Amino acid sequence: MQRIFEAILKGNLLEWANEVPKQRDVPIRVYVTLQEERSTLSAQLRRRRIVEILEKLQQIMSLLRLAIRWNGSESCVKIAHFQVGMNNAA
């Protein structure tokens, strides 16, 4: 039966991260899959992109609130949407 355990490879040694497999007195064949770690840079880029998206959403909401206050009609909401689209093209 195949079971999966998490470990950290340090040189030629595996250090178990969570559950330690029960080992018999005989050697056990294992297959190790190395997983690439995500770089800090990619995490920073993701955070920056999320911040940019949230800022754009905040701009959209501000324009929508302004349009609704201005006239309260749905046509104003369409105008606000068009203006935000124009800002994105710049």
RATARA-V181484 format. One line per field, one symbol per residue. phi: phi as a letter, one per 20 degrees, with the letter a starting at -180 (. if undefined). psi: psi as a letter, one per 20 degrees, with the letter a starting at -180 (. if undefined). burial: I if it has 24 or more other ideal C-beta (glycine too) atoms within 12 Angstrom, else O. A space follows every 10 residues. Layout:
# RATARA-V181484
phi = ???
psi = ???
burial = ???
This chain:
# RATARA-V181484
phi = .ecdcebdec mddddfecfe ffdefdfdfc dddedfefff ffffffffff ffffffffff ffffffffff cmdfffffff ffffffffff
psi = ppqpqprppo djqpophdpp qppaiqqppq ppopppqpqh ghgggggggg ggghgghggg hghggggghg hjrhhhhhgg gggghhhhh.
burial = OOOOOOOOOO OOOOOOOOOO OOOOOOOOOO OOOOOOOOOO OOOOOOOOOO OOOOOOOOOO OOIIOOIOOO OOOOOOOOOI OOOIOOOOOO
